[in-house]
Amino acid sequence: MVKRERTLRICPVGHRYYKSTDCGTCPKCEQENKPSEGFLSRLSSPACNALINAGITELAQLADYTEKEILKLHGIGPATLPTLKHALAEKGLDFKS
């Protein structure tokens, strides 16, 4: 694996952070924007962003999708599914069959 040099970045808000990739996402802004309540707060930032970008912000909306459809979203991996299943089960919901 090639180790890339980390470069200092400054986001539009003024946060200073180092990154070794071309990704321009500020980790401090991401943490501040993460929901503090609800099922989205239990997820990693990439998984949370994937659902929000797909328009899924409520559990009832999540129940309209199959597990395979959710796994196709960039940012959602197999480790996220148990958290989502548990959140759905708490409300008596499940993924679409």
Secondary structure, 3 states (H helix, E strand, C coil): CCCCCCEEEECCCCCEEEECCCCCCCHHHHHHHCCCCCHHHHCCHHHHHHHHHCCCCCHHHHCCCCHHHHHCCCCCCHHHHHHHHHHHHHCCCCCCC
